[in-house]
């Protein structure tokens, strides 16, 4: 595929035309993925009320409503990839949406905290296809820096949900109570199911279907762990992801209580998510020109410097809200530059087994991210210090992993503009 003779944006040169347009595909994939973000962020303002009604006494325990859902997604992500490589992306995605609706209804009806945690864990496990399969759909159609650009555009739309979800959740709390937050999630799941069922064609080439055999699945998954480039970038992407998840789990306590944002918390949270969306949008505009590695490596170095500043500010005698918010927002923006590029580089080597590769990569990334996120969240001590130290440690660890993956060479460009790309 040469720069001077590219096929249409949504068409591979060796495949028939894809029935859905590129723009609709991007919006659909982003909104399906964002249903999981909705399951996390919409209830942040309601955590105190949920904990109070279900008899939770420790403030940090209410974080588990978020943390265990993330853990369920992490461990469940091993399952949908091999199924999507065998039966197709569309079927597996529709099954995940059905599970999302059923578990949302179940959570709306619980009367005991441990039951809530059980349903949230099961829900995350069952709905993992909504994070794994969309990446495989995009990999089926695109590759290289173009895939990184589209991943960034998807992330821009995806991040609209964290911006508005807390405000929606707070509005529902005022009008109807926290149980209707789960009711709203169920309705959104039904709408997502209808859209996918009516509009999304199957993207998996019939020649690439993989048999459901233990040896085949194990071989496909093992390829991810034996590919140095892929493994290094998977592990590197897990570190800042874990800090974002740790931030999400303690943000209501840190912003709303420690820094005194109170009822203004959703607006601060949404504004900071806007910075992350801006990072992804800027990445989508420059990544094909400069290359995913150059952009991501530059962002990583800047991330480390910003994290060091956050550590310094966190140790001031009286850190203020306006010392914390801009620096944390900048960290989130730089994460936006890194996440899509790291994921695209890690998935690039796998064309025929994108489903299995996406499952393994999501599993590793999400499990490590969940452990880091739970650790940071539960370490909350009425200050920003645990989060700040985690940001710096995540940046330095990611840099070491990238250097290992790239054999000590940063900023290289594998495919220059105009060079033929692999099919």
WORATA-V879153 format. One record per backbone hydrogen bond with DSSP energy under -0.5 kcal/mol. NH is the residue of the N-H (numbers start at 0). CO is the residue of the C=O. If there is no record, write none. Layout:
# WORATA-V879153
NH|CO ; NH|CO
This chain:
# WORATA-V879153
4|1 ; 5|2 ; 10|7 ; 14|11 ; 17|9 ; 24|20 ; 25|21 ; 26|22 ; 27|23 ; 28|24 ; 29|25 ; 30|26 ; 31|27 ; 32|28 ; 33|29 ; 34|30 ; 34|31 ; 35|32 ; 36|32 ; 37|33 ; 38|34 ; 39|35 ; 39|36 ; 40|36 ; 41|37 ; 43|40 ; 45|42 ; 46|42 ; 46|43 ; 49|45 ; 50|46 ; 51|47 ; 52|48 ; 53|49 ; 54|51 ; 55|50 ; 60|57 ; 61|57 ; 61|58 ; 62|59 ; 63|60 ; 64|61 ; 65|62 ; 66|62 ; 67|63 ; 69|65 ; 70|66 ; 71|67 ; 72|68 ; 73|69 ; 74|70 ; 75|71 ; 76|72 ; 76|73 ; 77|74 ; 78|75 ; 79|75 ; 80|76 ; 81|77 ; 82|78 ; 83|79 ; 84|80 ; 85|81 ; 86|82 ; 87|83 ; 91|87 ; 92|88 ; 93|89 ; 94|90 ; 95|91 ; 96|92 ; 97|93 ; 98|94 ; 99|95 ; 100|96 ; 101|97 ; 102|98 ; 103|99 ; 104|100 ; 105|101 ; 106|102 ; 107|103 ; 108|104 ; 108|105 ; 109|106 ; 112|53 ; 115|111 ; 116|112 ; 117|113 ; 118|114 ; 119|115 ; 120|116 ; 121|117 ; 122|118 ; 123|119 ; 124|120 ; 125|121 ; 126|122 ; 127|124 ; 129|126 ; 130|127 ; 131|127 ; 132|128 ; 133|128 ; 135|131 ; 136|132 ; 137|133 ; 138|134 ; 139|135 ; 140|136 ; 140|137 ; 141|137 ; 145|142 ; 146|142 ; 147|143 ; 148|144 ; 149|145 ; 150|146 ; 151|147 ; 152|148 ; 153|149 ; 154|150 ; 155|151 ; 156|152 ; 157|153 ; 158|154 ; 159|156 ; 160|156 ; 160|157 ; 161|157 ; 162|158 ; 163|159 ; 164|160 ; 165|161 ; 167|163 ; 168|164 ; 169|165 ; 170|166 ; 171|167 ; 172|168 ; 173|169 ; 174|170 ; 175|171 ; 176|171 ; 179|176 ; 180|177 ; 181|177 ; 182|178 ; 183|179 ; 184|180 ; 185|181 ; 186|182 ; 187|183 ; 188|184 ; 189|185 ; 190|186 ; 191|187 ; 192|188 ; 193|189 ; 194|190 ; 195|191 ; 196|192 ; 197|193 ; 198|194 ; 199|195 ; 200|198 ; 207|204 ; 208|205 ; 209|84 ; 212|210 ; 216|212 ; 217|213 ; 218|214 ; 219|215 ; 220|216 ; 221|217 ; 222|218 ; 223|219 ; 223|220 ; 224|220 ; 225|221 ; 226|222 ; 227|225 ; 230|226 ; 231|227 ; 232|228 ; 233|229 ; 234|230 ; 235|231 ; 236|232 ; 237|233 ; 238|234 ; 238|235 ; 239|235 ; 240|236 ; 241|237 ; 242|238 ; 243|239 ; 244|240 ; 245|241 ; 246|242 ; 247|243 ; 248|244 ; 249|245 ; 250|246 ; 253|249 ; 254|250 ; 255|250 ; 255|251 ; 256|251 ; 256|252 ; 257|252 ; 258|253 ; 260|254 ; 261|255 ; 263|260 ; 264|261 ; 266|263 ; 267|263 ; 268|264 ; 269|265 ; 270|266 ; 271|267 ; 272|268 ; 273|269 ; 274|270 ; 275|271 ; 276|272 ; 277|273 ; 278|274 ; 279|275 ; 280|276 ; 281|277 ; 282|278 ; 283|279 ; 284|280 ; 285|281 ; 285|282 ; 286|282 ; 288|285 ; 289|285 ; 290|286 ; 294|290 ; 295|291 ; 296|292 ; 297|293 ; 298|294 ; 299|295 ; 300|296 ; 301|297 ; 302|298 ; 303|299 ; 304|300 ; 305|301 ; 306|302 ; 307|303 ; 308|304 ; 309|305 ; 310|306 ; 311|307 ; 312|308 ; 313|309 ; 314|310 ; 314|311 ; 315|312 ; 318|315 ; 322|319 ; 323|319 ; 324|320 ; 326|322 ; 327|323 ; 328|324 ; 329|325 ; 330|326 ; 331|327 ; 332|328 ; 333|329 ; 334|330 ; 335|331 ; 336|332 ; 337|333 ; 338|334 ; 339|335 ; 340|336 ; 341|337 ; 342|338 ; 343|339 ; 344|340 ; 345|341 ; 346|342 ; 347|343 ; 349|346 ; 350|348 ; 353|350 ; 356|352 ; 357|353 ; 358|354 ; 359|355 ; 360|356 ; 361|357 ; 362|358 ; 363|359 ; 364|360 ; 365|361 ; 366|362 ; 367|363 ; 368|364 ; 369|365 ; 370|366 ; 371|367 ; 372|368 ; 373|369 ; 374|370 ; 375|371 ; 376|372 ; 377|373 ; 378|374 ; 379|376 ; 380|382 ; 387|383 ; 388|384 ; 389|385 ; 390|386 ; 391|387 ; 392|388 ; 393|389 ; 394|390 ; 395|391 ; 396|392 ; 397|393 ; 398|394 ; 399|395 ; 400|396 ; 401|397 ; 402|398 ; 403|399 ; 404|400 ; 405|401 ; 406|403 ; 407|402 ; 408|405 ; 409|407 ; 413|411 ; 415|413 ; 418|415 ; 420|0
